[in-house]
């Protein structure tokens, strides 16, 4: 199968907008900040699956999503792409599609994920702005505030303690893509974005984390709600990914209005030789 490298952002956006809930990452990666770190491949210049190789983080990331009817064509694309992939990378693929990489790569880690989307980010309940409006005074201490690069060390320490497998790009922190809750100066919870493109009006929440010492206190809810509200004015399609075995988190997201889109698998792939 011949590979075709794609370079037209407008054409790519048109493809992905036919199913934005499935292609949130791809739409976000068309943004000026992330675009220089992307490479796009297909076997069909007009339609059909597209594979994205992103090289802007600590580890290269391969993203290739498709609805079930298009998975066979996606697997053919992945097979053709094998000789050009790095020796080690993270992949987001439809369940089972990694078999197309099996001749050259082994999966060292598999994480089943559920993609969820908030149909209308503007329908989140309003957050009180006056401390007197809080029914419980303790809630005021749980208000999530924006984070920036001055919080980098604290955020890295929190992720190491509560979400060690996280993918983190500090440029998103610098761009105002994170909020957090502190208690007596200690960062106990945070939520951020993996991608956010006001131009394409999409965002994907990521690195929702609570320190193990502070779980069960509603801190993650405060962070997700606050960040979703901050993103709502520039976002029509707001999504997130959650482990399929993380029932408490799925329950939280459903209560906030998120609905399921699809399942897929995140993998760490390593060359066999």
C-alpha positions in Angstrom: 0.0 0.0 0.0 1.5 3.4 -1.0 1.7 6.0 1.8 0.6 9.5 1.2 1.9 12.3 3.4 -0.7 15.0 4.1 0.1 18.7 4.6 -3.1 20.6 4.0 -4.6 21.6 7.3 -7.9 22.8 5.8 -8.4 19.4 4.1 -7.5 17.5 7.3 -9.9 19.6 9.3 -12.7 18.9 6.9 -12.0 15.1 7.2 -12.0 15.1 11.0 -15.0 17.4 11.3 -17.2 14.6 9.9 -16.7 12.9 13.3 -15.3 15.4 15.8 -16.0 13.4 18.9 -13.7 10.6 17.5 -11.1 13.0 16.2 -10.7 15.5 19.0 -6.9 15.0 19.3 -6.4 15.3 15.6 -8.4 18.5 15.3 -6.5 20.0 18.3 -3.1 19.1 16.8 -3.9 21.2 13.8 -3.5 24.3 16.0 -0.5 26.5 15.3 1.3 25.5 18.6 1.2 21.7 17.9 1.1 21.5 14.1 4.9 21.8 13.6 5.4 18.6 15.6 2.9 16.5 13.5 3.2 14.2 10.5 0.0 12.9 8.8 -0.3 9.8 6.7 -3.1 8.1 4.7 -3.5 5.7 1.8 -6.4 7.7 0.3 -5.9 11.4 -0.4 -9.7 12.1 -0.4 -11.2 9.9 2.4 -10.4 7.0 4.6 -8.3 6.7 7.8 -5.5 9.0 8.7 -2.6 8.3 11.0 -0.9 11.0 13.0 2.6 10.8 14.4 3.2 13.5 17.0 6.7 14.2 18.2 6.3 17.2 20.6 6.3 15.4 23.9 8.7 13.2 25.9 7.7 10.2 23.8 6.4 10.1 20.2 2.7 9.4 19.9 0.9 7.6 17.1 -2.9 8.3 16.9 -5.1 6.4 14.4 -8.8 6.2 15.1 -11.6 4.8 13.0 -15.2 3.6 13.5 -15.5 -0.2 13.3 -16.4 -0.4 9.5 -13.2 1.5 8.7 -10.8 -0.5 11.0 -9.7 -3.0 8.3 -8.5 0.0 6.1 -6.8 1.5 9.2 -5.0 -1.7 9.9 -3.7 -1.7 6.3 -2.5 1.8 6.8 -0.7 0.9 10.0 1.0 -2.0 8.3 2.4 0.2 5.6 3.5 2.7 8.2 5.6 0.2 10.2 9.0 0.9 8.6 8.7 4.6 9.3 7.8 4.4 13.0 10.2 5.2 15.9 11.6 2.3 17.9 9.5 3.2 20.9 6.2 5.2 21.0 2.8 5.5 22.6 -0.1 4.6 20.4 -3.9 5.3 20.6 -5.7 2.7 18.4 -9.0 1.0 18.0 -9.2 -2.1 20.2 -7.1 -4.8 18.6 -5.7 -2.7 15.7 -2.2 -3.1 17.2 -2.1 -6.5 15.5 -1.1 -4.6 12.3 2.1 -3.6 14.0 2.8 -7.0 15.6 5.5 -8.2 13.0 7.8 -5.4 14.1 6.5 -4.2 17.5 5.5 -5.6 20.8 3.1 -4.0 23.2 4.7 -3.4 26.6 1.7 -1.8 28.2 -2.0 -1.8 27.3 -4.6 0.6 28.8 -8.2 0.3 27.7 -9.8 3.7 27.6 -13.2 5.2 27.2 -13.6 8.4 25.2 -16.2 10.7 26.6 -17.5 14.1 25.4 -19.5 16.9 27.0 -22.3 17.6 24.5 -22.7 21.2 25.6 -19.9 22.7 27.7 -22.0 25.8 28.3 -24.6 23.8 30.3 -22.3 23.2 33.3 -23.8 24.8 36.4 -22.4 28.2 37.2 -19.7 28.5 39.8 -20.3 30.8 42.8 -18.0 33.9 42.7 -18.8 35.2 46.1 -17.6 33.1 49.1 -20.9 33.8 50.8 -22.7 31.8 48.1 -21.1 28.5 49.1 -23.5 26.4 51.1 -20.5 24.6 52.8 -17.6 26.9 53.8 -15.2 24.0 53.2 -16.1 24.2 49.5 -14.4 27.6 49.2 -11.1 26.0 50.0 -11.7 23.6 47.1 -11.9 26.2 44.5 -9.6 25.4 41.5 -7.4 28.2 40.4 -5.3 28.6 37.3 -1.8 27.2 37.3 1.3 28.5 35.3 5.0 27.7 34.9 5.7 28.8 38.5 3.7 25.7 39.5 5.7 23.3 37.3 7.7 21.6 40.0 4.6 21.1 42.2 2.6 19.8 39.3 5.3 17.3 38.3 5.5 16.1 41.9 1.7 15.7 42.0 1.6 13.7 38.8 4.4 11.5 40.0 2.5 10.7 43.2 -1.0 10.3 41.8 -0.7 9.7 38.0 2.8 8.4 37.2 1.9 7.1 33.7 0.7 10.6 32.6 1.7 12.3 29.4 2.8 15.8 30.1 3.8 18.8 27.9 4.7 21.8 29.9 3.9 24.2 27.0 0.2 23.5 27.8 0.8 24.6 31.4 2.5 27.7 30.1 -0.5 28.4 27.9 -2.9 28.4 30.8 -4.3 24.9 30.2 -4.2 23.8 33.9 -6.1 24.5 37.1 -5.4 23.1 40.6 -6.5 23.1 44.2 -4.0 23.9 46.9 -4.4 23.5 50.6 -2.0 25.3 52.9 0.2 25.9 49.9 0.3 22.2 48.9 -1.0 21.3 45.4 -3.4 18.4 46.0 -5.3 18.1 42.8 -5.1 19.4 39.2 -6.6 19.0 35.7 -5.2 20.1 32.4 -5.6 19.8 28.7 -3.8 17.5 26.2 -4.9 19.7 23.3 -6.9 22.9 23.1 -7.6 24.7 19.8 -9.8 27.8 19.9 -9.4 27.9 16.1 -11.0 24.5 15.7 -13.1 24.9 19.0 -12.0 21.5 20.5 -10.3 20.5 23.7 -9.3 17.3 25.4 -9.0 17.3 29.2 -6.1 15.3 30.6 -3.9 14.6 33.6 -6.9 14.8 36.0 -5.1 13.9 39.2 -5.6 13.9 43.0 -2.9 13.2 45.5 -3.5 9.8 47.2 -3.6 11.5 50.5 -6.6 13.7 49.4 -8.8 11.4 47.4 -12.6 11.3 48.1 -13.0 14.9 48.9 -14.3 16.2 45.6 -11.1 17.9 44.5 -11.0 16.3 41.0 -14.6 17.3 40.5 -13.7 20.9 41.4 -10.8 20.9 38.9 -12.7 19.3 36.0 -15.7 21.6 36.5 -13.5 24.8 36.7 -11.4 23.9 33.7 -14.4 22.9 31.6 -16.0 26.3 32.4 -12.8 28.1 31.4 -12.7 26.3 28.1 -16.4 26.6 27.3 -16.3 30.0 25.5 -13.8 28.7 23.0 -14.9 25.1 22.7 -17.8 23.3 21.0 -16.4 19.8 21.4 -14.9 19.1 24.9 -13.8 15.5 25.6 -11.6 13.4 27.8 -10.3 9.8 28.1 -10.7 7.6 31.2 -9.6 4.1 32.0 -12.5 1.7 31.5 -11.8 0.2 34.9 -11.9 3.6 36.7 -15.6 3.4 37.8 -15.4 6.3 40.2 -14.0 8.7 37.6 -16.5 7.5 34.9 -19.3 8.1 37.4 -18.0 11.6 38.2 -17.8 12.5 34.5 -21.3 11.2 33.8 -22.7 13.3 36.7 -21.0 16.4 35.0 -22.8 15.6 31.8 -20.1 13.7 29.8 -21.4 10.8 27.5 -19.5 7.8 26.0 -18.2 8.0 22.5 -16.1 4.8 22.0 -13.5 2.6 23.6 -9.9 2.3 22.4 -6.5 1.1 23.6 -3.5 3.2 24.6 -0.3 1.2 24.2 3.4 1.5 24.7 5.0 -0.1 21.6 8.6 -1.1 21.4 10.5 -2.5 18.4 11.2 -6.2 18.6 14.8 -5.9 17.4 
